[in-house]
Amino acid sequence: MFVSKLALPRRMFLRGIGATLALPLLDAMVPALTAQAQTAARPVRRLGFIYLPNGVARNFTGINYWTPLGEGTSFEFSPILAPLAPHRDRIVVLSGLAQHQADAFDDGANGDHTRGTSSWLTGVHPKRTEGADIRNGISADQIAAAEIGKDTVLPSLELAIDLNFLGGQCENSYACAYMNTLAWRTPATPLPTENNPRIVFERLFGDGGSPQKRLAQARENRSILDSVMADLQRLQQSLGPGDRATVTDYVDAVREVERRIQGVERRNASDLPDLNQPTGIPERFDEHVKLMYELQWLAFRADITRVVTFMLGRELNFRTYPEIGITEGHHGLSHHQDNPTQLAKYARLNTYQTELFNGFLEKLKSTPEGDGTLLDHSLFLYGAALSNPNLHAHYDLPLVLVGSAAGQLRGGRHVVYKQETPMTNLLLSMLDKVGVPVEKLGDSTGRLETLAGL
């Protein structure tokens, strides 16, 4: 590769054997005289959906675990949301929204977990079937990906923590496809999630080569980026000091994530030599989640994708969290029966999830881009498809918006909507914020007025 001038294209890649390195936004990618005007006028917007399985601990007598005290700009953070306090000016807590397409209708009493997941981003009641004739709706993330993902390597990225599969039936004769992904490209096409950090890393940066070669490379403890380093060094010679530092920091971050994945693989390989366990998946929940968040950060930073869905677990999961003293299965603990001890324990789990999310937000906030940061140019929905899991309730859902969407959203608020307002009205408003307006989504009845404009 030869760089003959400092004005570089935004969609620039370094390609090597088995690797592709997309570069972060550099000053050299925008002509010097128009850099400030262009980055301010046309910032890249990212959209993310972070899903909490099995609902959250809501409120108990005298304790608001999730819902903030107060409305408008004078609200006080609840215990579960307290880790997000450093980002107050970029946060809107929403109360009162419902997703009643997740209700049973005529499908029988069970299935709330499945319907909750499948309708969360579609606003459509799924067809009850165990077979291949599944039917849902197009999800908000895929509506966005079809537009803002046109210019990226990956239109969207679907991630999860649990091993998810699309075949078989999982709950009350519903196909597992409904429970194991949030993303639906068409009403009949769910997109599978990936929970292995190694596979996600190779999807972001790999560019060919047989599986055998990539496995041999990992065993040799070489970096997947080694084959682009010669081109990278030549590029660095053509850049200014600021851009050189940006590229160096970015490559170091990529190498650090890869180093951690390789460490997990070596540990798994030595500890479990005879088991058919996927390599690259950490045993600890927090280590796994942090790796997946870092991969999202890298993907956003390099503009490999602009749309992400991330499931922190699947509904009905039985994961335990011994690192924070919780040995009961997640789903069983969510059915707390209003027992104060169990509710407090479940709130601790939900707070733990929020702390991990805050770590991701801190990385976005500390990453400059154009006239702001990655967090300034992003918009995330953090929440669940169940409010009180003890009741399998699909009303007054726990939902939080985080980010500024490139100046399109004013934070620092707790907004309480009229009960039963469709959650899909929020999704329409979010799509507006990232420049993808649509007339209707699922059971939507309009936009959320308090989110219109700024």
Stockholm file with secondary structure:
# STOCKHOLM 1.0

chainA/1-454         MFVSKLALPRRMFLRGIGATLALPLLDAMVPALTAQAQTAARPVRRLGFIYLPNGVARNFTGINYWTPLGEGTSFEFSPILAPLAPHRDRIVVLSGLAQHQADAFDDGANGDHTRGTSSWLTGVHPKRTEGADIRNGISADQIAAAEIGKDTVLPSLELAIDLNFLGGQCENSYACAYMNTLAWRTPATPLPTENNPRIVFERLFGDGGSPQKRLAQARENRSILDSVMADLQRLQQSLGPGDRATVTDYVDAVREVERRIQGVERRNASDLPDLNQPTGIPERFDEHVKLMYELQWLAFRADITRVVTFMLGRELNFRTYPEIGITEGHHGLSHHQDNPTQLAKYARLNTYQTELFNGFLEKLKSTPEGDGTLLDHSLFLYGAALSNPNLHAHYDLPLVLVGSAAGQLRGGRHVVYKQETPMTNLLLSMLDKVGVPVEKLGDSTGRLETLAGL
#=GR chainA/1-454 SS CCCCSSCCCSSCEEEETTEEEECCCCGGGSCGGGHHHHHHHSCCCEEEEEEETTCCCCEETTEESSSCBSSBTTCBCCTTTGGGGGGGGGEEEEEEEECGGGSCTTSCSCCHHHHHHHHTTTCCCCCCCSSSCCCCCCCHHHHHHHHHTTTSSSSCEEEESSCCCSSSEEETTEEGGGTSCSCEEETTEECCCBCCHHHHHHHHHCCCCCHHHHHHHHHTTCCTTGGGHHHHHHHHHTSCHHHHHHHHHHHHHHHHHHHHHHHHHHHHHHHCTTSCCCTTCCSSHHHHHHHHHHHHHHHHHTTSCSEEEEESSCTTCCCCBGGGTBCSCHHHHHCCTTCHHHHHHHHHHHHHHHHHHHHHHHHHHTSEETTEETTTTEEEEEEESCSSTTTTCCSSCCEEEEECTTTTCCCSEEEEEEEEEEHHHHHHHHHHHTTCCCSCCTTCCSCCGGGSCC
#=GC SS_cons         CCCCSSCCCSSCEEEETTEEEECCCCGGGSCGGGHHHHHHHSCCCEEEEEEETTCCCCEETTEESSSCBSSBTTCBCCTTTGGGGGGGGGEEEEEEEECGGGSCTTSCSCCHHHHHHHHTTTCCCCCCCSSSCCCCCCCHHHHHHHHHTTTSSSSCEEEESSCCCSSSEEETTEEGGGTSCSCEEETTEECCCBCCHHHHHHHHHCCCCCHHHHHHHHHTTCCTTGGGHHHHHHHHHTSCHHHHHHHHHHHHHHHHHHHHHHHHHHHHHHHCTTSCCCTTCCSSHHHHHHHHHHHHHHHHHTTSCSEEEEESSCTTCCCCBGGGTBCSCHHHHHCCTTCHHHHHHHHHHHHHHHHHHHHHHHHHHTSEETTEETTTTEEEEEEESCSSTTTTCCSSCCEEEEECTTTTCCCSEEEEEEEEEEHHHHHHHHHHHTTCCCSCCTTCCSCCGGGSCC
//
